[in-house]
Amino acid sequence: MTAESLSAKGFARESLAVLDRITESARDEVARAAELIAECVRSDGVIQAFGTGHSQAIVLELAGRAGGLVPTNRLSIADLVVYGGDEASVLDNPLLERESGVAARIYDLAAPSPQDLFVVISNSGVNNVVVEMALHAKEHGHRVLAITSLAHTRAVPAAHPSGKKLADLADVVLDNAAPRGDALLDLPGGGSVCALSTLTGVMLVQMTVAEAASLLLASGERPPVYVSANVPGGFESNLGLEKRYAGRIRRPAS
């Protein structure tokens, strides 16, 4: 590796090259993912987005943001405390995402409708809670969209007792093209720095939302989309849109 490679310019060059590749290589999968989202919205469903760790950044990109779709929920391990009444200390366990039964509780707290779509996000795609969430959703008849790194998930063993990984369970898989371990730039003597999956995950989410909005418009339905609350009338407009999904979408303060 040259000194220029391990630099702001080097990361920008390498990451932009990956983004360029996925805009072409993921085209078919994005179209299929958009069909799932559009069908969910048409059928009055809610998009239930779940991830742990830094994958929550992609959940935030999908659920409850300006320019995004209104019928979305952000599911989180923190729901055990916020909605489930557990003591906050349970979140101190760094291995909580590997414990059996956690995803089922989060699912039950969300109380999803049969037509809801589950979007499960995990770079590795092997931690117990994300696999369990996908399994639980499938067992209850939901479609599952996964956003994961195929390079990473293929390089590591399954951790769930079923032997399954997230990619094995999804109806559609969006490959974020991140390398094994996520970090993009090699360090001299071993190791790497500068994670990629957030950048590519955001790109895949927004490409999919754009396609889904196009499909909804083509079928004569205006996409229910949030306006920024920081423009005049935005907050009031959003409240009106949210009434359609009253009791089915949650907007935690943080």
Secondary structure, DSSP 4 states (H G I P E B T S, - for coil): --TTTSSHHHHHHHHHHHHHHHHHHTHHHHHHHHHHHHHHHHTT--EEEEE-GGGHHHHHHHSS-TTSBSSEEEE-TTHHHHTT---GGGGG-TTGGGSTTHHHHHHHHH---TTPEEEEE-SS--SHHHHHHHHHHHHTT-EEEEEE-HHHHHHS---STT---HHHH-SEEEE--PPTTSEEEEPTTS-EEEE-HHHHHHHHHHHHHHHHHHHHHHTT----BPPPTTSTTHHHHHHHHHGGGTTT------
